[in-house]
Amino acid sequence: DIQMTQSPSTLSASVGDRVTITCRASQSISRWLAWYQQKPGKAPKLLISRASSLESGVPSRFSGSGSETEFTLTISSLQPDDFATYYCQQYNNVFHTFGQGTKLEIK
Amino acid sequence: EVQLVESGGGLVQPGRSLRLSCAASGFKFDVYGMHWVRQVPGKGLEWVSGISWNSGKIGYADSVKGRFTISRDNAKNSLYLQMNSLTSADSAFYYCAKAYGDSYYYYMDVWGKGTTVTVSS
């Protein structure tokens, strides 16, 4: 199976900060990567697909980049609504796998 | 509005079975792949199983292969997960999710709110 490793596991930041979350795949997944946001008690919400394609309705402060084995999710200017847990997910392999999550906390 | 509503969760004893259902609405169910994803409270997401639009392609995580069976009834706009030989490791919140395309090879673009499965004596 393809392993997905996110870093950091926890990130403390303030409103207005620019933050970056990294996701590394154990083997090349081309650009078959999605990012999700999950808030406590809620289902995950799709933010980005195909590594960098922003879903309709997702604020433009979110962006994704990368290919092969290294990917990033960047939030250009944190808003109060952005404090949540973020997951990457590969769909290059039929056995979908998720990263362990990055919890974005208020500093 | 695209909506997925899971049901069928609950408390079950180890070794017993449970069947989850997912009712879909607001989109043409019979052209999209579907997934089940689970999450232990406080932990990460784990893909469980996926099925293509016509049930022609089906996949399972190694952790559930041979015990869980995914199926769908396109006439009823419904997805199912039959879970047998349950263990405490299967205790989790189970989400139904729509695939972006016609097979489960695609990512999940819409998620239900989930249903809780607790395996305990």
Interface residues (C-beta under 8 A of the other chain):
Chain A: D1 A34 Y36 Q38 K42 A43 P44 K45 L46 S49 E55 Y87 Q89 Y91 V94 F95 H96 T97 F98 G99 Q100 G101
Chain B: H35 G44 L45 E46 W47 G50 G59 A61 D62 Y95 Y100 Y104 Y105 Y106 Y107 M108 D109 V110 W111 G112 K113 G114
